[in-house]
Amino acid sequence: MLYAALVFLPIIASAIAGLFGRFIGARACELLTTVALFVSCALSIYAFYDVAILGHAVIVPLWSWIDSGDFSADWTIRVDTLTAVMLVVVTGVSSLVHLYSIGYMHDDPGRPRFFSYLSFFTFAMLMLVTANNFLQVFFGWEGVGLASYLLIGFWYKRPSANEAALKAFVVNRVGDFGFALGIFAIFYVFKTLDFNAVFTAAPAMAGKTFLFGSWHVDILNTICFLLFIGAMGKSAQLGLHTWLPDAMEGPTPVSALIHAATMVTAGVFLVCRCSPLYEHAPTALAFVTFIGATTAFMAASIGLFQNDIKRVIAYSTCSQLGYMFAAAGVSAYGAAMFHLFTHAFFKALLFLAAGSVITAMHHEQDMRKMGGLARAIPFTWAMMLIGNLALTGVGIPILGIGTAGFYSKDSIINATFLAGTPMGTYAFVLTLLAALMTSFYSWRQFLMTFHGRYRGGEGHHGHGHGIKLEDVHEPALTILIPLGVLAVGALIAGGLFAHYYIGVDASGFWRGAVAVAYGHGGAAELPIWVELAPLVLTIVGFAVAYYYYILHPDLPAKMAARGGMLYTFLYNKWYFDELYAFLVVRPAMRFGRLLWKVGDGLIIDGLGPDGVAARVLDATRGAVRLQSGYVYHYAFAMLIGVVALATYFVVAGGLP
């Protein structure tokens, strides 16, 4: 009953707010959905203690779902350590985002709809992480996809919001197609979609193949490849990442909830949940490592020169997700989940702090029109500072003291080094470079926003007037309180839980929920330079940002004006959007126009409404005109007929 309440409270609140919001009012919808989420959060904390700490994993069958022939799938709630971690992340962030949204969306007339969407998203995410079979995962998977579409396009009167929502929906459908194929393949091979049955049978399938066309294809590698394609779409990895930055068109609470701490981590959760499969699919694991490390590097490089405060954090999300996949690819699933856990605190903190800045700046998001805000919004400054310290992983390796990101990010870098494989070395180098770039763009954002000369009065925000610094002030308490709670997690969550997620105690914590590879995440001895490298690179990144944006603030504008090749390439986001427009969007539009003009207009309409059918209609109209209803018309027609017949017989009879 406890776990059922945990999962279904958000959907009950969502239904009430969505269906009866006009009758009960916006304030009642806010309070109802927020209270429901805080109750779910409290139950999740209890579940984490009971399941992850005490070891009381449970499987709660609810009802029979599908039973057809050899196939059956029950609706079941599975709560093991992996699920418990996700429950805390999802409900914890969601409850704080609900509270934050009360202040952030206070003047929006669509609040009942917004809070209904938020709670519906949370329910779908809870269904995903508590699933006990792949079909149930797919239900939650598609549910969060639908919820993200609704929330990104919440301000549907903005064309940019509608375009971003459609882009997110379509790109995710590409990944979901691969995920669906993976589920089909699992049922084809194992004759079941139940997790326990599939994972138990996986070792026996290692090295075996099935026939696809004329090729003998490795079973587990193929399945894991297909599952990872779904994870790539949902978690915005290289090639399927383009939707995430555009999703910033939604309200800032949406950015924090869906695209920072919960939905985008669903792909990492899927790979870790399927670790018993991936451990017997080395080629697929190497591919996961490659995509993760490359995404970490790629997204960090794009974030270097972005000017929208939310887009910088969005590319940071892509990069940090790449770290998680790089860890999973070298079998350090505990390190991947550890970073997922800590990332939820500091990334939600950064997004909500950015929302506080945007609110204070009257919805201005361009960092070039900010600066010097530390004295106007000191609390938000402190929160953003803590978020940046956690994101960049500031800590002292020798003493083992630092922010949450220090413990989890360094554990991933250490795991890639300890992997001892060529792909592990590749990931180690790229994650170090990503750490350097992450430090630069994070402190660049911080310094451009809060320090230096205030530039807001020089530009124009959306209403066409410059913003005076004296008009900038801290937002409501409902916005600031969640920041304080998340800041505590961003500071202490790493040190508090590190020994559970990674190291020699990890096996007892996970209890088989994920595969644990000893030696990853700090259990083995590391060279001192490996331990110190992330800190050194973080300091270098900060120093470069300070040099350009505090000591010589005129240099960045001059460099941007020159527009070198590298700057242009990174500023234009590696030209992924332009490449897809050339390869996919424009050909699809041309093909659609061909079907429209030639197929529909010329052929179908030409032969149909505008062709044969039109001629039949013309003949019918002519025949209708003859049926006038006047007797003299019919008498005249009969007379003409008689004359014609007589003439015919006279002429025919007179012929030899």
VOSEVO-884313 format. One record per residue (C-alpha): residue in one letter; chain; z negated, y negated, x negated. Coordinates in steps of 0.05 Angstrom, whole numbers, plus 32768, in hexadecimal, padded with zeros to 4 digits. Example, Ala and Ser with C-alpha at 12.3 -4.5 7.8 and 13.67 -1.06 7.14 Angstrom:
BEGIN
  residu  chaine    zz    yy    xx
       A       A  7F64  805A  7F0A
       S       A  7F71  8015  7EEF
This chain:
BEGIN
  residu  chaine    zz    yy    xx
       M       A  8000  8000  8000
       L       A  7FEF  7FD0  7FC7
       Y       A  8032  7FD9  7FA5
       A       A  8058  7FD5  7FE7
       A       A  8035  7F92  7FF6
       L       A  8045  7F7A  7FAF
       V       A  808F  7F87  7FBA
       F       A  8099  7F74  8003
       L       A  806E  7F36  800A
       P       A  80A5  7F09  7FEC
       I       A  80DB  7F23  801C
       I       A  80AE  7F1A  8058
       A       A  809F  7ED2  8044
       S       A  80E9  7EC7  8035
       A       A  80FD  7EE0  807A
       I       A  80CA  7EB4  809E
       A       A  80DF  7E76  8076
       G       A  8129  7E84  807F
       L       A  8128  7E96  80C9
       F       A  80F1  7E6A  80E3
       G       A  80F0  7E30  80B1
       R       A  8109  7DFE  80E5
       F       A  80D0  7E0F  8113
       I       A  8095  7E14  80E3
       G       A  80AB  7DDB  80B5
       A       A  80BA  7DD4  806B
       R       A  8071  7DCE  8056
       A       A  805E  7E10  8078
       C       A  8099  7E32  8056
       E       A  8083  7E19  8012
       L       A  803C  7E2F  801B
       L       A  804E  7E72  803A
       T       A  807E  7E87  8004
       T       A  8053  7E6C  7FCB
       V       A  8014  7E8F  7FE4
       A       A  803A  7ED0  7FED
       L       A  8053  7ECC  7FA5
       F       A  800E  7EBE  7F89
       V       A  7FF3  7EFA  7FAF
       S       A  802B  7F25  7F92
       C       A  801B  7F09  7F4D
       A       A  7FD1  7F1B  7F54
       L       A  7FE5  7F61  7F69
       S       A  8014  7F65  7F2E
       I       A  7FDD  7F53  7EFD
       Y       A  7FB2  7F8A  7F1B
       A       A  7FEC  7FBB  7F16
       F       A  7FF6  7FA8  7ECD
       Y       A  7FAE  7FB6  7EBE
       D       A  7FAC  7FF6  7EE5
       V       A  7FEF  8012  7ECD
       A       A  7FFB  7FF5  7E88
       I       A  7FB4  7FF1  7E6E
       L       A  7F91  802A  7E93
       G       A  7FCF  8056  7E97
       H       A  7FD1  8064  7EE2
       A       A  801C  8065  7EEC
       V       A  8031  8073  7F34
       I       A  806E  8085  7F5D
       V       A  8068  8070  7FA6
       P       A  809B  808E  7FD5
       L       A  80A9  8060  8011
       W       A  80E0  8081  803A
       S       A  811F  80AC  8035
       W       A  815A  807F  8028
       I       A  819B  80A7  8020
       D       A  81A4  80F2  802A
       S       A  81ED  8109  802A
       G       A  8202  814D  8012
       D       A  81EB  8157  7FCA
       F       A  81D7  810E  7FC4
       S       A  8194  80F3  7FD7
       A       A  8170  80B2  7FC5
       D       A  812B  809F  7FDD
       W       A  810E  8059  7FE0
       T       A  80D6  805E  7FAE
       I       A  80AA  802D  7F87
       R       A  80A2  8042  7F3F
       V       A  806C  801E  7F17
       D       A  8065  8031  7ECE
       T       A  8056  8005  7E92
       L       A  809D  7FEA  7E8F
       T       A  809B  7FD8  7ED9
       A       A  8056  7FB9  7ED3
       V       A  806D  7F8A  7E9C
       M       A  80A8  7F74  7EC6
       L       A  807C  7F6B  7F04
       V       A  804F  7F3B  7EDE
       V       A  808B  7F15  7EC2
       V       A  80B0  7F10  7F05
       T       A  8077  7EFE  7F33
       G       A  8053  7ED3  7EFF
       V       A  808F  7EA7  7EF2
       S       A  80A5  7EA7  7F3A
       S       A  8061  7E92  7F56
       L       A  805E  7E58  7F25
       V       A  80A5  7E44  7F35
       H       A  8094  7E44  7F7F
       L       A  805A  7E15  7F71
       Y       A  8085  7DEA  7F44
       S       A  80BB  7DE6  7F79
       I       A  808B  7DC7  7FAB
       G       A  808A  7D89  7F80
       Y       A  80D0  7D8C  7F64
       M       A  80F3  7D96  7FA8
       H       A  80C4  7D6B  7FD1
       D       A  80FA  7D3D  7FEC
       D       A  8130  7D71  7FF7
       P       A  8140  7D7E  8041
       G       A  8153  7DC6  8032
       R       A  810F  7DDC  8019
       P       A  8105  7E16  804C
       R       A  8148  7E34  8036
       F       A  8138  7E29  7FED
       F       A  80F4  7E4B  7FF0
       S       A  8112  7E84  8019
       Y       A  8146  7E8F  7FE3
       L       A  8112  7E8D  7FAC
       S       A  80E7  7EC2  7FCE
       F       A  8125  7EED  7FDE
       F       A  8137  7EEC  7F95
       T       A  80F1  7F02  7F81
       F       A  80F4  7F3C  7FB2
       A       A  8137  7F53  7F97
       M       A  811D  7F50  7F50
       L       A  80DF  7F77  7F63
       M       A  810B  7FAC  7F84
       L       A  8133  7FB1  7F44
       V       A  80F7  7FBB  7F15
       T       A  80D1  7FEB  7F43
       A       A  810E  8018  7F50
       N       A  8108  8062  7F43
       N       A  8152  8072  7F44
       F       A  8192  8050  7F2F
       L       A  81AA  8042  7F75
       Q       A  816B  801C  7F85
       V       A  8174  7FF5  7F45
       F       A  81BA  7FE3  7F5B
       F       A  819F  7FCA  7F9E
       G       A  816F  7F9A  7F7B
       W       A  81A5  7F8A  7F47
       E       A  81D5  7F71  7F7C
       G       A  819D  7F4F  7FA2
       V       A  818C  7F22  7F67
       G       A  81D6  7F14  7F5F
       L       A  81DA  7EFC  7FA7
       A       A  819B  7ED4  7FA0
       S       A  81B4  7EB2  7F60
       Y       A  81F5  7E9F  7F85
       L       A  81CD  7E80  7FBD
       L       A  819D  7E5B  7F8F
       I       A  81D1  7E42  7F5D
       G       A  81FA  7E27  7F96
       F       A  81BE  7E0D  7FBD
       W       A  81D8  7DC6  7FB9
       Y       A  8219  7DDD  7FD9
       K       A  8234  7D97  7FE5
       R       A  823F  7D91  7F9A
       P       A  8282  7DB0  7F86
       S       A  8266  7DBF  7F40
       A       A  822C  7DE7  7F5F
       N       A  825C  7E10  7F8A
       E       A  8289  7E1E  7F4E
       A       A  824E  7E33  7F23
       A       A  8234  7E62  7F5A
       L       A  8278  7E82  7F62
       K       A  8280  7E89  7F17
       A       A  823C  7EAC  7F11
       F       A  824D  7EDA  7F4B
       V       A  8292  7EED  7F31
       V       A  827E  7EF7  7EE8
       N       A  8243  7F22  7EFD
       R       A  8271  7F4C  7F28
       V       A  8298  7F5E  7EE9
       G       A  8259  7F79  7EC9
       D       A  8242  7F9A  7F09
       F       A  8283  7FC1  7F0E
       G       A  8272  7FE1  7ECB
       F       A  822B  7FEE  7EE3
       A       A  8245  8010  7F22
       L       A  8273  803C  7EF9
       G       A  8238  804F  7ECE
       I       A  8211  8064  7F0C
       F       A  824D  808D  7F24
       A       A  8251  80AF  7EE0
       I       A  8206  80BF  7EE1
       F       A  820C  80E1  7F25
       Y       A  824B  8105  7F0F
       V       A  8228  8121  7ED1
       F       A  81E0  812B  7EE8
       K       A  81EB  8135  7F33
       T       A  81B1  8106  7F41
       L       A  819E  80BC  7F38
       D       A  8153  80C7  7F32
       F       A  8137  80AB  7EF1
       N       A  810A  80E5  7EDF
       A       A  8140  8119  7EEB
       V       A  8175  80F3  7EC4
       F       A  8148  80E2  7E89
       T       A  812E  8129  7E85
       A       A  8175  8146  7E83
       A       A  818F  8112  7E52
       P       A  817F  8137  7E10
       A       A  81A7  8173  7E27
       M       A  81E4  8147  7E30
       A       A  81E2  8129  7DE9
       G       A  8224  8133  7DC6
       K       A  8246  8151  7E04
       T       A  8288  8135  7E1F
       F       A  82AE  8133  7E60
       L       A  82F8  812E  7E6C
       F       A  8313  80E9  7E7E
       G       A  835F  80EC  7E84
       S       A  8373  810F  7E44
       W       A  8336  80F8  7E1C
       H       A  82F5  811C  7E0F
       V       A  82C1  80E4  7E17
       D       A  8279  80E7  7E01
       I       A  824F  80EA  7E40
       L       A  8211  80C2  7E2E
       N       A  8235  808E  7E05
       T       A  8265  8081  7E3E
       I       A  822D  807C  7E71
       C       A  8204  804D  7E45
       F       A  8241  8022  7E37
       L       A  824E  8019  7E81
       L       A  8205  800A  7E90
       F       A  8204  7FD6  7E58
       I       A  8241  7FB3  7E75
       G       A  8217  7FA6  7EB3
       A       A  81DF  7F8D  7E86
       M       A  820F  7F5F  7E62
       G       A  8222  7F3D  7EA2
       K       A  81DC  7F35  7EBE
       S       A  81BE  7F20  7E7B
       A       A  81F8  7EF2  7E67
       Q       A  820D  7F14  7E27
       L       A  824B  7F05  7DFD
       G       A  8289  7F03  7E29
       L       A  8264  7F02  7E6B
       H       A  8236  7EC8  7E59
       T       A  825F  7E8E  7E73
       W       A  823D  7E8C  7EB8
       L       A  81F7  7E7E  7E9D
       P       A  81FE  7E36  7E82
       D       A  8226  7E22  7EC0
       A       A  81EE  7E3D  7EEC
       M       A  81C5  7E01  7ED7
       E       A  81E6  7DDD  7F12
       G       A  81B0  7DFB  7F3E
       P       A  816C  7DDA  7F45
       T       A  8140  7DDE  7F06
       P       A  810E  7E10  7F25
       V       A  8149  7E3F  7F2F
       S       A  815A  7E39  7EE5
       A       A  8113  7E4B  7ED3
       L       A  810C  7E84  7F03
       I       A  814F  7EA7  7F01
       H       A  8172  7E93  7EC2
       A       A  8137  7E92  7E91
       A       A  8102  7EC5  7EA0
       T       A  8117  7EF8  7ED5
       M       A  815E  7F06  7EEB
       V       A  817D  7F00  7EA7
       T       A  814A  7F30  7E8B
       A       A  8160  7F66  7EBC
       G       A  8194  7F7F  7E8A
       V       A  815F  7F87  7E54
       F       A  8132  7FAB  7E85
       L       A  816C  7FDA  7E97
       V       A  817A  7FED  7E4E
       C       A  812F  7FF8  7E41
       R       A  8128  8021  7E81
       C       A  8162  804C  7E6B
       S       A  8149  8054  7E23
       P       A  8146  80A0  7E2B
       L       A  8191  809D  7E35
       Y       A  819F  806B  7DFE
       E       A  8177  8091  7DCB
       H       A  81AC  80C8  7DD0
       A       A  81E7  8097  7DCF
       P       A  81E9  807A  7D89
       T       A  822D  805A  7D91
       A       A  8217  8035  7DD0
       L       A  81D7  801F  7DAD
       A       A  8200  8002  7D73
       F       A  822B  7FDD  7DA6
       V       A  81EC  7FC1  7DC7
       T       A  81D4  7FA8  7D83
       F       A  8216  7F88  7D73
       I       A  821C  7F63  7DB5
       G       A  81D4  7F4D  7DB4
       A       A  81D5  7F32  7D6D
       T       A  8218  7F10  7D76
       T       A  8201  7EF0  7DB7
       A       A  81C2  7ED7  7D96
       F       A  81EC  7EB5  7D60
       M       A  8224  7E9D  7D8F
       A       A  81F7  7E7D  7DC3
       A       A  81CA  7E5C  7D8E
       S       A  8207  7E3D  7D6D
       I       A  8220  7E20  7DAF
       G       A  81DB  7E03  7DBE
       L       A  81DE  7DD9  7D7E
       F       A  8206  7DA0  7D9D
       Q       A  81FA  7DA3  7DE8
       N       A  81E0  7D63  7E07
       D       A  81C9  7D7A  7E4C
       I       A  817F  7D8A  7E46
       K       A  8184  7DC7  7E74
       R       A  81C3  7DE3  7E53
       V       A  81A1  7DE4  7E0F
       I       A  816A  7E10  7E2D
       A       A  819F  7E3A  7E51
       Y       A  81C2  7E4B  7E10
       S       A  817E  7E59  7DF2
       T       A  8174  7E8C  7E29
       C       A  81B6  7EAF  7E17
       S       A  81A1  7EB0  7DCE
       Q       A  815B  7ECC  7DDC
       L       A  8178  7F02  7E09
       G       A  81A4  7F15  7DCE
       Y       A  8165  7F1E  7DA5
       M       A  814A  7F4F  7DD9
       F       A  8189  7F78  7DDA
       A       A  818C  7F79  7D8E
       A       A  8146  7F97  7D8F
       A       A  8158  7FCA  7DC4
       G       A  8196  7FDD  7D9C
       V       A  816C  7FF2  7D60
       S       A  813E  8019  7D8E
       A       A  8106  7FE5  7D8C
       Y       A  80FF  7FE5  7DD8
       G       A  80B6  7FCE  7DD3
       A       A  80CB  7F91  7DAB
       A       A  8102  7F82  7DDD
       M       A  80D1  7F84  7E17
       F       A  809D  7F5D  7DF0
       H       A  80CE  7F24  7DE6
       L       A  80E2  7F29  7E2F
       F       A  8099  7F21  7E41
       T       A  808A  7EE5  7E13
       H       A  80CE  7EC6  7E21
       A       A  80BC  7EC1  7E6B
       F       A  8082  7E92  7E5A
       F       A  80A3  7E63  7E29
       K       A  80E8  7E61  7E48
       A       A  80CD  7E53  7E8E
       L       A  80A1  7E1E  7E6E
       L       A  80DD  7DFE  7E4D
       F       A  8106  7DFD  7E8C
       L       A  80CE  7DE2  7EB7
       A       A  80BD  7DAE  7E82
       A       A  8107  7D9A  7E82
       G       A  8102  7D94  7ECD
       S       A  80C6  7D66  7EC4
       V       A  80EF  7D3B  7E95
       I       A  812A  7D3A  7EC6
       T       A  80FC  7D26  7EFF
       A       A  80DC  7CEF  7ED5
       M       A  8121  7CD6  7EC1
       H       A  813A  7CD3  7F09
       H       A  8165  7D12  7F01
       E       A  8185  7CFD  7EBF
       Q       A  8194  7D3B  7E94
       D       A  81BB  7D1D  7E59
       M       A  818D  7D1B  7E1C
       R       A  81B7  7CE2  7DFE
       K       A  8199  7CB6  7E35
       M       A  8151  7CC9  7E25
       G       A  8125  7CBF  7DE8
       G       A  80DF  7CA3  7DDF
       L       A  80C5  7CC6  7E1E
       A       A  8086  7CE1  7DFB
       R       A  805E  7CA3  7E0C
       A       A  8076  7CA3  7E54
       I       A  806B  7CED  7E65
       P       A  8039  7D06  7E30
       F       A  8025  7D45  7E56
       T       A  806D  7D5C  7E5E
       W       A  8077  7D4C  7E14
       A       A  803D  7D7A  7E02
       M       A  8058  7DB1  7E2E
       M       A  809E  7DAC  7E10
       L       A  807F  7DAD  7DCB
       I       A  805A  7DEE  7DDA
       G       A  8099  7E0C  7DF7
       N       A  80C1  7DFA  7DB9
       L       A  808C  7E15  7D8A
       A       A  808E  7E58  7DB0
       L       A  80DA  7E5A  7DB4
       T       A  80E3  7E4D  7D6A
       G       A  80AD  7E80  7D5A
       V       A  807F  7E53  7D32
       G       A  8047  7E7B  7D11
       I       A  802B  7E91  7CCE
       P       A  8044  7ED7  7CBD
       I       A  8011  7EE6  7C87
       L       A  7FD7  7ED6  7CB5
       G       A  7FF9  7EF2  7CF3
       I       A  7FE9  7EB4  7D1C
       G       A  801C  7E8F  7D46
       T       A  8039  7E81  7D8A
       A       A  8052  7EB6  7DBA
       G       A  8099  7EB1  7DA1
       F       A  8082  7EBB  7D59
       Y       A  8068  7F01  7D68
       S       A  80A1  7F19  7D93
       K       A  80DC  7EF8  7D6F
       D       A  80C4  7F0D  7D2A
       S       A  80B9  7F55  7D43
       I       A  8103  7F57  7D56
       I       A  811A  7F3C  7D13
       N       A  80ED  7F6E  7CF0
       A       A  8107  7FA7  7D1A
       T       A  8150  7F98  7D09
       F       A  813E  7F96  7CBF
       L       A  8118  7FD8  7CC4
       A       A  8150  7FFA  7CE9
       G       A  8172  8008  7CA6
       T       A  81B8  800D  7CC5
       P       A  81F6  7FE1  7CBA
       M       A  81F1  7FC8  7D02
       G       A  81A7  7FBB  7CF9
       T       A  81B6  7F91  7CBB
       Y       A  81EC  7F6B  7CE2
       A       A  81B9  7F5C  7D18
       F       A  8184  7F48  7CE4
       V       A  81B2  7F14  7CC4
       L       A  81CB  7EF7  7D07
       T       A  8186  7EF3  7D26
       L       A  816D  7ECD  7CE8
       L       A  81A7  7E9C  7CEE
       A       A  8199  7E96  7D38
       A       A  8151  7E85  7D28
       L       A  8168  7E4C  7CFB
       M       A  8196  7E30  7D30
       T       A  8162  7E3A  7D67
       S       A  8131  7E0F  7D3F
       F       A  8165  7DD8  7D36
       Y       A  817C  7DD2  7D7E
       S       A  8136  7DDA  7D9B
       W       A  8119  7DA2  7D70
       R       A  8158  7D79  7D79
       Q       A  814D  7D7D  7DC4
       F       A  8103  7D6B  7DBC
       L       A  810F  7D30  7D8E
       M       A  814A  7D14  7DB6
       T       A  8121  7D17  7DF6
       F       A  80DC  7D00  7DE1
       H       A  80E2  7CDA  7D9F
       G       A  810A  7CA2  7D80
       R       A  8125  7C67  7DA7
       Y       A  8129  7C69  7DF2
       R       A  8172  7C6A  7E08
       G       A  816C  7C72  7E53
       G       A  8175  7C28  7E63
       E       A  81B9  7C28  7E40
       G       A  81DB  7C5B  7E6B
       H       A  81E2  7C68  7EB5
       H       A  81C6  7CA2  7EDB
       G       A  81E1  7CBF  7F1B
       H       A  81D0  7C81  7F45
       G       A  81F2  7C51  7F16
       H       A  81B5  7C2D  7EFA
       G       A  8194  7C30  7EB7
       I       A  814E  7C4F  7EB6
       K       A  8117  7C23  7E9A
       L       A  80E2  7C46  7E6F
       E       A  80AA  7C2A  7E9A
       D       A  80C9  7C4E  7ED6
       V       A  80C1  7C91  7EB3
       H       A  807F  7CB5  7EC5
       E       A  8061  7CFA  7ECC
       P       A  8074  7D20  7F0C
       A       A  8045  7D3F  7F3F
       L       A  800D  7D6F  7F2E
       T       A  8032  7DA8  7F50
       I       A  8065  7DA1  7F18
       L       A  8033  7D98  7EDF
       I       A  8002  7DD0  7EF0
       P       A  8036  7E09  7EE6
       L       A  8048  7DEA  7EA3
       G       A  8000  7DEF  7E8C
       V       A  7FFA  7E38  7EA1
       L       A  803B  7E4B  7E7F
       A       A  8026  7E25  7E40
       V       A  7FE8  7E50  7E39
       G       A  8014  7E8F  7E3D
       A       A  8045  7E72  7E0B
       L       A  800D  7E68  7DDA
       I       A  7FE2  7EA7  7DE0
       A       A  800B  7EDE  7E03
       G       A  8029  7EF6  7DC1
       G       A  7FE9  7F00  7D9A
       L       A  7FC5  7F1C  7DD7
       F       A  7FF7  7F53  7DE7
       A       A  801B  7F61  7DA5
       H       A  7FF6  7FA1  7D95
       Y       A  8008  7FBD  7DD9
       Y       A  8053  7FB2  7DD5
       I       A  8061  7FC1  7D8C
       G       A  8042  7FE6  7D52
       V       A  8019  8025  7D4F
       D       A  7FF7  801A  7D93
       A       A  8039  8012  7DB9
       S       A  8041  805B  7DCB
       G       A  7FFF  805D  7DF0
       F       A  8011  801E  7E15
       W       A  8057  8032  7E2B
       R       A  8044  807A  7E3A
       G       A  808D  8091  7E3C
       A       A  80A6  8057  7E67
       V       A  80D4  8045  7E2D
       A       A  80E6  806A  7DEE
       V       A  80BA  8053  7DB4
       A       A  80D6  8055  7D6D
       Y       A  809F  804F  7D39
       G       A  80AC  8020  7D00
       H       A  80CA  7FEA  7D2B
       G       A  80A6  7FAA  7D39
       G       A  8077  7FA7  7CFE
       A       A  805B  7FED  7CF4
       A       A  807F  7FF6  7CB1
       E       A  8077  7FCC  7C72
       L       A  80A6  7F91  7C6D
       P       A  80BB  7F69  7C30
       I       A  8097  7F26  7C2F
       W       A  80D9  7F00  7C31
       V       A  80EB  7F22  7C74
       E       A  80A8  7F0C  7C91
       L       A  80B0  7EC5  7C78
       A       A  80FA  7EBB  7C86
       P       A  80F4  7EA8  7CD1
       L       A  80BE  7E74  7CC2
       V       A  80E6  7E56  7C88
       L       A  8125  7E51  7CB3
       T       A  80FD  7E32  7CEC
       I       A  80E2  7DFC  7CBE
       V       A  8129  7DEF  7CA3
       G       A  8144  7DE8  7CE9
       F       A  810D  7DB6  7CFC
       A       A  8119  7D8F  7CBC
       V       A  8163  7D88  7CC9
       A       A  8157  7D72  7D11
       Y       A  8123  7D3F  7CFA
       Y       A  8152  7D24  7CC5
       Y       A  818B  7D19  7CF6
       Y       A  8167  7D02  7D35
       I       A  812A  7CDC  7D1A
       L       A  813A  7CC4  7CD3
       H       A  8184  7CB8  7CDE
       P       A  8191  7CB7  7D2A
       D       A  81D5  7C95  7D21
       L       A  81F3  7CD0  7CFA
       P       A  81FC  7D02  7D34
       A       A  8226  7CD0  7D5D
       K       A  8252  7CC2  7D20
       M       A  825B  7D0C  7D13
       A       A  826C  7D19  7D5C
       A       A  829F  7CE0  7D5B
       R       A  82C2  7D00  7D1F
       G       A  82C6  7D41  7D46
       G       A  82D0  7D74  7D0E
       M       A  82EC  7DB9  7D1B
       L       A  82A9  7DDD  7D1A
       Y       A  8288  7DA8  7D46
       T       A  82C1  7DAA  7D78
       F       A  82C0  7DF7  7D7A
       L       A  8275  7DFA  7D87
       Y       A  8274  7DBE  7DB7
       N       A  82A9  7DE1  7DE0
       K       A  827F  7E21  7DE3
       W       A  82AE  7E4C  7DB9
       Y       A  82E4  7E3D  7DEC
       F       A  82CF  7E79  7E17
       D       A  82DC  7E54  7E58
       E       A  8320  7E3D  7E40
       L       A  8332  7E83  7E29
       Y       A  831F  7EA2  7E6C
       A       A  8345  7E6B  7E90
       F       A  8383  7E7C  7E67
       L       A  837C  7EC8  7E6B
       V       A  835F  7ED2  7EB0
       V       A  8357  7E96  7EDD
       R       A  839D  7E77  7ED6
       P       A  83C3  7EBA  7ED9
       A       A  8399  7ECD  7F16
       M       A  83AA  7E8A  7F37
       R       A  83F3  7E92  7F26
       F       A  83F3  7ED8  7F42
       G       A  83D0  7EBF  7F81
       R       A  8402  7E88  7F89
       L       A  843B  7EBA  7F81
       L       A  841D  7EE6  7FB7
       W       A  8414  7EA9  7FE3
       K       A  8457  7E87  7FDB
       V       A  8484  7EC4  7FD1
       G       A  845E  7EFE  7FEF
       D       A  843E  7EDB  802A
       G       A  846B  7E9E  8034
       L       A  84B1  7EB8  8022
       I       A  84AE  7F02  8033
       I       A  8478  7F0B  8068
       D       A  8482  7EC8  808B
       G       A  84CD  7EC9  807D
       L       A  84D8  7F0D  809E
       G       A  849F  7F05  80CF
       P       A  848B  7EC3  80F0
       D       A  84C2  7E9B  80CE
       G       A  84F8  7ED2  80CE
       V       A  8509  7F0A  80FF
       A       A  84CE  7EF9  812C
       A       A  84E5  7EB0  8130
       R       A  852C  7EC5  8144
       V       A  8512  7EF3  817A
       L       A  84E7  7EBA  8193
       D       A  8524  7E8C  8194
       A       A  854C  7EBF  81BD
       T       A  8512  7EC8  81EC
       R       A  850D  7E7E  81F7
       G       A  8558  7E7C  8207
       A       A  8550  7EB4  8239
       V       A  8514  7E92  8258
       R       A  853E  7E53  8265
       L       A  856E  7E7D  8290
       Q       A  8535  7E91  82BE
       S       A  852F  7E4D  82DF
       G       A  851D  7E65  8325
       Y       A  8554  7E3C  8348
       V       A  8582  7E63  8378
       Y       A  85C0  7E3A  8368
       H       A  85B7  7E4A  831E
       Y       A  85B6  7E94  832D
       A       A  85F3  7E8C  835E
       F       A  8619  7E66  8328
       A       A  8608  7E9D  82F5
       M       A  8620  7ED2  8327
       L       A  8661  7EAB  8333
       I       A  866E  7EA6  82E9
       G       A  8662  7EF1  82E3
       V       A  8692  7F01  831C
       V       A  86C8  7ED3  82FF
       A       A  86BE  7EF4  82BA
       L       A  86C4  7F3A  82D7
       A       A  8702  7F28  8301
       T       A  8723  7F08  82C6
       Y       A  8715  7F46  829C
       F       A  8733  7F76  82CF
       V       A  8770  7F4A  82DB
       V       A  877E  7F44  8292
       A       A  876E  7F8D  8284
       G       A  8799  7FA5  82BF
       G       A  87D4  7F7A  82AB
       L       A  87D8  7F98  8266
       P       A  880B  7FCF  8259
